């Protein structure tokens, strides 16, 4: 009888440890997923800010800005260059919307 109590006690302890491990793994995965979603939203927000500044420039000046630096300097867009790669291609014509692409560094 004593052995069965010890065995049940050991099984209960093993089950608790397993449950705790599963909960920890689930929490880590959830936090990783939330971080990925936040970074994705930051990327989209930066792309929208650049796009809005480009459209504002066109409305004010009658042409799209020729460089990303102009957008930063004159329209107040702040780009964390350690975190994001921004591609801005306005090489077609000053009356055509430039190609804008924002990516997190390390994803490309």
Secondary structure, DSSP 8 states (H G I E B T S, - for coil): -HHHHHHHHHHHHHHHHHHHHHHHHHHHHHHHHHHHHHHHHHHHHHHHHHHHHHHHHHHHHSS--S-HHHHHHHH-----TTTEEEEEE--S-TTS--EEEEEETT--
